[in-house]
């Protein structure tokens, strides 16, 4: 255990339900404050919160509504955020969370309703105005200029100059160093953002927001792209910020994170606030139920696996990554029919390259992989599909769907040229459509119709289209890479159930996921990867989370 | 010091070029000076025009209408001077018409989000049409644009001879503009914002920079440089306006911008290089190099074909093609070039 940051390899194990490190930010204390109207009237110093920690209402949104054409993205939303408080906005994809925070940050103008910051209810014109009023935002897609250095990115928009003309780069460097020291977010000011790993880029985003005096920090799905370690680091930073008096609005659909850091939760569904609850008064099931509007099964009920013959066998596989470095390095694994094998590991340990090699999308440097009698090392994606490999790719936007095509066309993307979808080279649209109607119903793809373009669907429904296509031809081997990334709770539950069903029908399932929870709840057997090879294999039933975390971190 | 190590390759190449130029200058003192002068003369409008491209694309707007902007300005400058009898009126009209043409491009592409290529093509077609239709032969300029010899600097061998004497102020301005745009782009607030807007506009927007306004202003103001390039063509390099006299220089400028990796000073160097290849080509044409009399035999025939004036005249363009091929994959354009920015659409 050499590296202390790696220690948190077991993300969920130590989640504390309320902010630590500052007595005044305890959840019960907060609850008391949040329920007394008197606290609104009192200036912070009289309210007994020392340096303005938890106190007056900082952000007050009243009856906010916003429509895009016929779609009501936000309906009559009323929420408030107090100083030093971490408020989570929880909701499924398309519930209107991003629309809401974009209005706070001035990127979208509300139709009706008011947003008041520190009592000032004049409408927020644009991001510049929002920044001026002490609002900072970390966007879901990082808003950093990739070819510029960290220092340049941080100074953008509020540059200091020497003599009124020349950019003061040295000053910006100093600012970066000071900020990163103060908040414990180490980053080199002179590196180009392009060269930084995603986790560090996010650190830069947060520093960028903090480089302007922020009272309210909005984080839009900050953990979507992070590894478990980076996530824990981020949650720690959030707690520290809140303890020092910064309010945080935090968008996510990961319940664990909500429970770990937030003081209060607003649950959104179909554009409206359907619930507000103090975090200490609730649990994962309660939150999930509020989000989806019905009881959600968070842990999958499944029978014991009955594995049969070996379907996929990989022996001593070597695959290189885009930079021509060895990513998969001597990987060996067997997957049998009727079992789910979970590949657990910190991202970037060759999982992506492994799956791409199996799918025929990446050249194999050496080693064997066979599917029954077929040699997969030389197969292209067309051949692997017809050999019975279903592939749910990690990047569904890039490799799973053609956004501009209809749902119906996307559902036959790998068989459109074959009977019954085509006869003598002529496409049979009625069959394609019928197939789509059936799958839409079976897989609960929520859309206005099967001719809607795939690109206009929400993340969860896009994923359902991919899952429907890859499962409907009853593959011998199903490869699911990060099958529920960026997908809402309801869809996660659904996709998990379908994966288990596929197994019960006799498919061999290879599940690759960065979510340890997902691996643990679905897998019959778990292979832990580190440095491109399997470092341990264990039975899914008696797998220990801490043990896996240790192995994932390279301690074996 | 870090600056030196970071730009080592550039500095080495620069030193080699300078040394080679001086060696050539002293070794072939009969032809070299006039070749260098001709090279710079050809490069002047290209420098100005490529700066227009650099400013536009660094802000995220492709400007293939430089050709049209130059043509309109050459036309407006020449005829305004001829009819008013005042050079100043001519120059101001030329630069002003360049501004207006730039404003047209900026407004259509940034405000109305029209396709940038189509807007540029429209500008070129309109420019050719207007200038051909209203062209009247037989006009003359009231006088020549006076030369600007810079004291002291003009006495430097080679450099002084080429850059600082016997040229009008437009030539000096082109040098100042290249250095100036470089300094502005990389060392000022405007430059940082411009580059951000051209690379990743939503990042600039969320940092409080008005993307649309900056693009509008930049593309419009850059038009004045295209205007000056046009004025140079019809009022300085020659003293007459001809139909289609820009002869593809606007497009060449874009090639030079790419070869210069969207950096003003490198574009300046590339324009000089292109001018020099051009001077070499015309020198070869004049020298009557090749076969005297009727060619006989395959070898002589091939040599005669290669050294025919028509083929030699293509040399600069072949050089551009080769360099563009070498540059491909080594230089990258600004990230958001050609994409209109729609707010709230990250």
Interface residues (C-beta under 8 A of the other chain):
Chain A: X102 X105 X107 X108 X126 X127 X128 X131 X132 X137 X139 X141 X142 X143 X144 X145 X146 X147 X148 X152 X153 X155 X156 X157 X158 X159 X161 X165 X166 X167 X208
Chain B: X187 X188 X189 X191 X192 X193 X195 X196 X199 X200 X202 X203 X204 X205 X206 X207 X208 X209 X210 X335 X343 X344 X346
